[in-house]
Amino acid sequence: VSRSIGDAYLKRPEFSFDPSFPKFHLSDPIRRPVLSAEPSICSRVLQPNDKFVIFASDGLWEHMTNQEAAEIVHSNPRTGIARRLLQTALNEAARKREMRYKDLLKVEKGIRRFFHDDITVVVIFIDHELQKQNVNVPELSIKGFIDTVGPSKFSSFQEME
């Protein structure tokens, strides 16, 4: 079982799409879930040379390696770095479809799924000097959401269990 947020058609047979959605249609119905929304968690002790952590959905990693992403973050200004990673991934997605980036951006959002997966990127920079000084840094919480389609039919899995 692999892990995923979304892709409900691979978690429960009643959410499988009909053949008019070829990318999301399974010719044989699933008998048990092949995906789970339960996260895979790993941890490591931060080292003095650790400078940042990149959290990203698989949409980013389909178009670049860990090393490529790390090099982009390491060699560019902090401001807008998550957007730079996103743009790099979208450039690569466009290239794979023999398109230009600006043409990919013109594709309607509902159709874009056929060109690339959703991409979410968060980059956290680690300041070891602040840790050493035991400086009190205020928490920052940002919640972002854009609903251009409406509520998802898959929003309440708890009711099914």
TIGUMAR-704859 format. One record per residue: x, y, z of N, C-alpha, C, O, CB in turn; residue in one letter. Coordinates in steps of 0.1 Angstrom, whole numbers, padded with zeros to 4 digits, always signed. Each point is the difference from the previous one (the first is absolute). Glycine has a CB too. Example, Ala and Ser with C-alpha at 12.3 -4.5 7.8 and 13.67 -1.06 7.14 Angstrom:
residues 2
+0132-0057+0078-0009+0012+0000+0009+0012+0000+0010+0000+0007-0029-0012+0005A
+0015+0023-0019+0009+0011+0000-0008+0011+0008+0005+0011+0001+0007-0017-0023S
end
This chain:
residues 161
+0009-0012+0000-0009+0012+0000+0009+0012+0000+0009+0002+0009-0028-0014+0003V
+0017+0021-0022+0007+0013+0000-0009+0010+0006-0011-0002+0004+0023-0005-0025S
-0006+0019+0023-0007+0011+0007-0003+0011-0009+0008+0004-0009+0003-0010+0030R
-0023+0012-0019-0004+0011-0008-0011+0008+0007-0009-0006+0007+0015-0006-0028S
-0006+0025+0019-0012+0008+0003-0007+0002-0013+0006+0005-0009+0005+0007+0030I
-0024-0015-0021-0007+0000-0013+0000-0013-0006+0001-0010+0007+0005+0034-0011G
-0008-0025-0009+0000-0013-0007-0010-0010+0006+0003-0012+0001+0021+0016-0008D
-0036+0001+0010-0010-0008+0007-0003-0013-0008-0004-0010+0006-0005+0031+0005A
+0009-0020-0024-0003-0011-0008+0009-0012+0002-0004-0012-0004-0005+0028-0013Y
+0020-0014+0023+0010-0011+0003-0002-0005+0015+0008-0009+0004+0008+0018-0022L
-0025-0003+0025-0001-0003+0014-0013-0008+0003-0001-0008+0009+0014+0029-0003K
-0024-0018-0014-0012-0006+0002-0007-0003-0014+0000+0009-0008-0003+0002+0031R
-0002-0023-0025-0006-0003-0013-0011+0009-0004-0002+0003-0012+0009-0026+0016P
-0015+0028+0005-0011+0008-0004+0004+0014-0006-0009+0007-0005-0004-0018+0023E
+0025+0014-0016+0005+0013-0006+0007-0002-0013+0006+0010-0006-0004-0001+0029F
-0002-0021-0029+0007-0001-0013-0008+0007-0011-0012+0000+0000+0021-0022+0008S
-0002+0028-0017-0006+0008-0011-0003-0010-0011+0005-0010-0002+0008+0031+0009F
-0022-0016-0016-0004-0008-0011+0010+0002-0011+0009+0009+0001-0033-0007+0005D
+0023-0010-0017+0010+0001-0011+0002+0014-0007+0010+0002-0007-0015-0026+0004P
-0005+0033+0005+0002+0013-0006+0011+0008+0007+0004+0011-0005-0028-0011-0001S
+0030-0005+0017+0011+0006+0007+0012-0010-0001+0003-0007+0010-0018+0021+0006F
+0021-0016-0028+0010-0011-0002+0011+0001+0009+0006-0011+0004-0012+0011-0027P
+0011+0012+0027+0011+0000+0009-0003-0005+0014+0008-0005+0007+0000+0025-0019K
-0021-0019+0016-0004-0004+0013-0009-0012+0001-0006-0004+0010+0007+0027-0004F
-0003-0030-0018-0008-0012-0001+0008-0013+0002+0011-0001-0006-0027+0013-0009H
+0011-0021+0023+0007-0013+0002-0008-0010-0007-0012-0001+0003+0021+0008+0019L
-0003-0015-0031-0008-0010-0008-0005-0011+0010-0011-0005-0002+0025+0010-0019S
-0006-0008+0031-0004-0010+0010-0003+0007+0013+0008+0008+0004+0005-0026-0015D
-0025+0016+0016-0003+0007+0013+0010-0004+0011+0004-0012+0001-0028+0013-0008P
+0027+0008+0016+0009-0003+0011-0008-0008+0010-0012+0003+0003+0026+0018-0007I
-0007-0031+0011-0007-0008+0010+0004+0005+0014-0007-0002+0010+0007-0017-0026R
+0012+0026+0017+0004+0006+0012+0008+0013-0003+0005+0001-0012-0004-0024+0024R
+0000+0032-0003+0006+0013-0003+0015-0003-0005+0007-0008+0006-0022+0020+0011P
+0019-0004-0027+0014+0000-0004+0007+0012+0005+0013+0001-0001-0019-0015-0019V
-0001+0024+0025+0005+0012+0005-0006+0003+0014-0011-0005+0003+0015+0014-0026L
+0004-0002+0031-0005+0004+0013+0004+0015+0002+0009+0005-0005-0006-0029+0014S
-0012+0031-0001+0003+0014+0004+0009+0001+0012+0004+0010+0005-0026-0003-0016A
+0025-0019+0017+0008+0000+0012+0014+0004-0004+0006-0007-0009-0020-0011+0021E
+0020+0028-0006+0014+0004-0004+0011-0010+0004-0002-0007+0010-0006+0031-0008P
+0018-0024-0010+0012-0007+0004+0009+0010+0007+0003+0010-0006-0005-0026-0014S
+0006+0013+0032+0007+0010+0008+0014-0006+0003+0002-0011+0004-0023+0019+0006I
+0031+0001-0013+0014-0004+0004+0005+0013+0006-0004+0011-0002+0007-0028-0017C
+0007+0014+0027+0007+0012+0007+0015-0002+0000+0005-0011-0002-0025+0014+0017S
+0026+0009-0013+0015-0001+0001+0004+0012+0009-0007+0010+0000+0009-0021-0023R
+0009+0010+0029+0005+0011+0008+0007+0010-0009+0008-0004-0009-0004-0012+0029V
-0008+0029-0018+0006+0010-0009+0015+0001+0003+0004+0000+0012-0026+0012-0012L
+0029-0010-0010+0015+0002+0000+0003+0014-0002-0008+0007-0006+0012-0031-0002Q
+0008+0029+0013+0004+0014-0002+0000+0005-0015-0002+0011-0002+0015-0014+0023P
-0011-0007-0030+0001+0004-0014-0014-0001-0007+0000+0004-0012+0024-0012+0012N
-0034+0005+0007-0014+0000-0005-0005+0014-0001+0000+0007+0010-0004-0030-0001D
+0001+0027-0021-0004+0014-0002-0015+0002-0003-0006+0011+0003+0029-0007-0012K
-0030-0014+0004-0014+0001-0003-0006-0013-0002+0007-0011-0001-0003+0032-0010F
-0017-0021+0012-0008-0013-0003-0010+0004-0010-0007+0010+0000+0010-0019+0024V
-0005+0000-0034-0010+0002-0011-0011-0010+0003+0002-0012-0001+0015+0020-0016I
-0029-0003+0019-0012-0008+0001-0007+0002-0013-0004+0011-0004+0002-0010+0029F
-0001-0012-0033-0007+0001-0012-0008-0012-0004+0003-0011+0005+0015+0026-0013A
-0029-0013+0001-0008-0011-0005+0007-0007-0011+0010+0005-0006-0031+0007+0013S
+0016-0024-0011+0006-0008-0010+0000+0007-0014+0008-0003-0008-0015-0017+0021D
-0002+0030-0014+0000+0008-0013+0013+0006-0003+0004+0002-0011-0028+0002+0014G
+0031+0001+0008+0013+0006-0002+0010-0011-0004+0008+0002-0009-0014+0017+0025L
+0006-0030-0008+0011-0010-0001-0002-0008-0013+0010-0007-0004-0009+0006+0029W
-0012+0002-0032-0002-0006-0013+0009+0007-0011+0003-0006-0010-0026-0001+0016E
+0027+0019-0003+0007+0008-0010+0014+0004+0004+0007+0007-0008-0029+0001+0001H
+0026-0011+0019+0014+0003+0004+0004-0010+0011-0008-0005+0008+0005+0030-0014M
+0016-0026+0007+0006-0009+0010+0002+0008+0013-0001+0013+0000+0013-0027-0017T
-0009+0007+0028+0003+0007+0013+0012+0009-0002+0000+0011+0005-0009-0031+0008N
+0019+0015-0020+0012+0008-0002-0002+0013-0008+0005+0010+0003+0008-0032-0003Q
-0021+0021-0011-0004+0011-0008-0007+0011+0009+0003+0012-0001-0004-0026-0020E
-0009+0009+0029-0007+0010+0008+0009+0006+0010-0001+0012+0003-0020-0026-0005A
+0030+0006+0009+0009+0006+0010+0010+0010-0007+0002+0010+0006-0004-0032+0007A
+0006+0019-0025+0009+0010-0007-0007+0013-0003+0006+0011+0001+0007-0030-0011E
-0026+0018+0006-0008+0012-0002-0001+0009+0012+0002+0012+0000-0015-0024-0018I
+0010+0005+0029-0002+0007+0013+0013+0006+0005+0001+0012+0004-0020-0027+0002V
+0030+0007-0007+0013+0005+0004+0006+0011-0008+0007+0009+0006-0004-0032+0002H
-0006+0024-0021+0006+0009-0008-0008+0012-0004+0003+0008-0009+0010-0026+0000S
-0025+0020+0015-0009+0011-0003-0004+0008+0013+0001-0006+0011-0009-0006-0031N
+0004+0024+0019-0005+0008+0012-0012-0007+0006-0008-0007-0006+0016+0028-0004P
-0009-0020+0023-0011-0006+0008-0014+0005-0005-0009-0008-0001+0025+0006+0021R
-0017+0015-0022-0013+0005-0004-0005-0006-0013+0007+0000-0010-0001+0022+0021T
-0018-0028-0010-0006-0006-0011+0005-0013-0004-0002-0005-0012-0002+0027+0004G
+0012-0029+0016+0007-0012-0003-0010-0012-0003+0002-0008-0009+0017+0015+0022I
-0030-0008-0006-0010-0010-0002-0006+0002-0014-0003-0010-0007-0002+0008+0032A
+0002+0015-0028-0006+0003-0014+0011-0004-0010-0004-0005-0011-0010+0024+0020R
+0026-0017-0007+0011-0003-0010+0000-0015-0002+0001-0005-0012+0013+0025+0019R
-0015-0028+0004-0001-0015-0002-0012-0004-0008+0001-0008-0009+0011+0005+0031L
-0024+0009-0019-0012-0002-0007+0002+0003-0015-0004-0008-0009-0010+0013+0030L
+0019+0007-0024+0002+0004-0014+0009-0010-0007-0002-0003-0012-0002+0027+0018Q
+0015-0028+0000+0009-0009-0006-0007-0014-0003+0002-0005-0011+0017+0016+0024T
-0027-0016-0004-0007-0012-0002-0010+0002-0012-0001-0009-0008+0003+0003+0033A
-0009+0017-0025-0010+0002-0011+0007+0002-0013-0005-0004-0010-0010+0015+0026L
+0027-0005-0016+0008+0001-0013+0003-0014-0005-0001-0002-0012+0011+0024+0020N
-0006-0030+0001+0003-0014-0004-0012-0008-0004+0001-0007-0010+0018+0007+0026E
-0030+0002-0009-0013-0006-0005-0004+0004-0014-0004-0008-0008-0003+0007+0032A
+0009+0014-0027-0003+0006-0013+0010-0006-0010-0004-0004-0011-0005+0025+0021A
+0022-0022-0007+0009-0006-0009-0003-0014-0003+0001-0004-0012+0017+0019+0021R
-0022-0023+0001-0004-0014-0003-0012-0001-0009-0001-0010-0007+0010+0004+0029K
-0017+0016-0023-0012+0000-0009+0003+0008-0012-0009+0003-0008-0006-0005+0028R
+0028+0006-0022+0004+0007-0012-0008+0013-0001-0005+0004-0011+0011-0025-0001E
-0007+0028+0024-0007+0013+0000+0010+0010+0006+0010-0003+0005-0033-0008-0002M
+0019+0024-0003+0007+0010+0007-0007+0002+0013-0012-0002+0002+0020+0013-0023R
-0001-0006+0031-0005+0003+0014-0012+0009-0001-0010-0002+0006+0033-0001+0004Y
-0022+0014-0018-0011+0010+0000-0012-0006-0007-0011+0004+0004+0028+0014-0005K
-0016-0028-0008-0011-0006-0006-0007-0010+0010-0012-0001+0001+0023+0003-0023D
-0003-0008+0030-0005-0009+0011-0009+0008+0010-0010-0005+0004+0030-0010-0007L
-0015+0027+0006-0008+0008+0009-0013+0005-0005-0009+0003+0007+0030+0005+0002L
-0023-0009-0022-0013+0004-0007-0010-0011+0001-0012+0002-0003+0025+0013-0012K
-0008-0028+0017-0009-0011+0001-0010+0002+0012+0004+0003+0011+0013-0019-0022V
-0030+0013+0008-0010+0002+0011+0004-0010+0012+0005-0011-0002-0023+0017-0015E
+0015-0001+0029+0003-0007+0012-0005-0014+0000+0006-0009+0005-0005+0031+0007K
-0014-0024-0016-0006-0013+0000+0007-0010-0009+0000-0012+0002-0021+0023+0004G
+0027-0006-0017+0007-0008-0010+0014-0002+0003+0006-0010-0005-0022+0018-0012I
+0022+0000+0025+0014+0000+0003+0005-0013+0006+0011-0004-0001-0012+0028+0005R
-0009-0031+0003+0004-0013+0006+0005-0010-0010+0008-0009+0004-0025+0013+0014R
+0014-0002-0030+0005-0009-0011+0014+0003-0004+0006-0007-0007-0030+0004-0001F
+0029+0015+0013+0013+0004-0004+0010-0001+0012+0012-0003-0002-0022+0019-0014F
+0005-0014+0028+0009-0002+0012-0009-0002+0012-0012+0004+0001+0030+0010-0011H
-0012-0021+0020-0007-0002+0013+0000+0013+0008+0008+0009-0003-0001-0033+0003D
-0015+0025+0010+0000+0011+0009+0014+0001+0006+0007-0010+0003-0032+0008+0003D
+0029+0015-0003+0014+0002+0006-0002+0009+0011-0005+0011-0001+0016-0014-0021I
-0006-0001+0034+0000+0008+0012+0015+0000+0005+0006-0011+0001-0030+0005+0005T
+0029+0018-0003+0014+0001+0004+0001+0009+0012-0006+0011+0000+0014-0015-0023V
-0001+0000+0034+0003+0009+0011+0015-0002+0003+0005-0012+0001-0029+0010+0009V
+0031+0013-0009+0015-0001+0003+0002+0007+0014-0004+0011+0002+0011-0011-0027V
-0002-0008+0034+0003+0005+0014+0015+0002+0001+0008-0009-0002-0028-0002+0012I
+0025+0023-0007+0014+0003+0002+0003-0002+0015-0007+0005+0008+0008+0011-0028F
+0011-0022+0023+0004-0002+0013+0011+0009+0004+0010+0001-0007-0016-0025+0005I
+0004+0032+0013+0010+0010+0004+0006-0006+0013-0005+0002+0011-0007+0018-0022D
+0024-0026+0010+0006-0007+0011+0005+0011+0010+0001-0003+0012+0006-0016-0026H
-0004+0031+0010+0005+0010+0009-0011+0004+0010+0003+0002+0011+0013+0007-0029E
-0028-0007+0013-0011+0003+0009-0003-0011+0010-0003+0002+0011-0007+0011-0029L
+0012-0026+0013-0001-0011+0010+0010+0001+0011-0003-0002+0012-0006-0012-0031Q
+0022+0017+0015+0010+0001+0010-0002+0012+0010+0003-0002+0012+0013-0007-0029K
-0022+0020+0012-0002+0011+0009-0013-0001+0008-0003+0008+0009+0015+0006-0026Q
-0020-0025+0015-0012-0002+0007-0010+0012-0002-0006+0004+0010+0018-0019+0006N
-0012+0021-0028-0009+0011-0002-0014-0004-0001-0003-0010-0007+0022+0022-0006V
-0028-0004+0019-0014-0003-0001-0005+0005-0013-0001+0012-0002-0002-0011+0027N
-0001-0010-0034-0005+0004-0013-0015-0003-0001-0005-0011+0004+0027+0006-0015V
-0030+0015+0008-0015-0002+0000-0004-0011-0011+0006-0001-0010-0009+0025+0018P
-0007-0031-0004-0005-0010-0010-0007+0007-0011-0006+0011+0001+0003-0027+0017E
+0004+0010-0030-0007+0005-0012-0009-0011-0005+0005-0011-0003+0015+0027-0002L
-0032-0013+0003-0009-0010-0005-0007+0006-0012-0006+0011+0001+0002-0022+0021S
+0004+0005-0033-0006+0005-0013-0009-0011-0005+0004-0011-0002+0016+0026-0003I
-0032-0011+0003-0010-0009-0006-0004+0005-0014-0006+0012+0000-0002-0020+0023K
+0010+0001-0033-0004+0005-0013-0009-0010-0007+0001-0012+0002+0020+0024-0004G
-0031-0007-0005-0010-0008-0006-0007+0008-0011-0005+0011+0002+0002-0025+0019F
+0002+0008-0033-0007+0006-0011-0010-0011-0005+0005-0011-0004+0014+0027-0002I
-0031-0013+0007-0010-0010-0005-0007+0005-0012-0009+0009+0000+0005-0017+0023D
+0009+0004-0035-0006+0005-0012-0010-0010-0006-0007+0004-0010+0029+0008+0005T
-0023-0023+0011-0010-0010-0006-0012-0002+0009-0011-0002-0005+0031-0009-0006V
-0018+0011+0024-0010-0003+0010+0004-0012+0008+0011-0005-0001-0028+0013-0015G
+0009-0012+0026+0003-0010+0009+0002-0013-0007-0007-0004-0009-0005+0016+0027P
+0022-0020-0013+0003-0013-0006-0010-0010+0005-0005+0000+0011+0029+0006-0012S
-0028-0016-0007-0008-0011+0004+0007-0010+0008-0006-0008+0007-0007+0011-0028K
+0026-0001+0022+0008-0009+0008+0004+0005+0014+0010-0004+0006-0001-0005-0028F
-0016+0019+0026+0004+0008+0012-0002-0007+0013+0005+0004+0011-0009+0016-0024S
-0004-0031+0013-0004-0006+0013+0002-0015+0000-0009-0007+0000-0007+0025+0003S
+0029-0022-0003+0003-0014+0001-0004-0007+0013-0002-0012+0001+0020+0017-0017F
-0018+0003+0027-0002-0005+0013-0014-0006+0001-0002-0010+0007+0017+0027+0003Q
-0025-0012-0017-0013-0006+0000-0001-0014-0006-0009-0007+0003+0001+0030-0005E
+0018-0026-0006+0000-0013-0007+0006-0011+0008-0002-0012-0003+0003+0024-0018M
+0007-0009+0031+0008-0010+0007-0009-0006+0011+0005-0009+0007+0016+0021-0012E
end
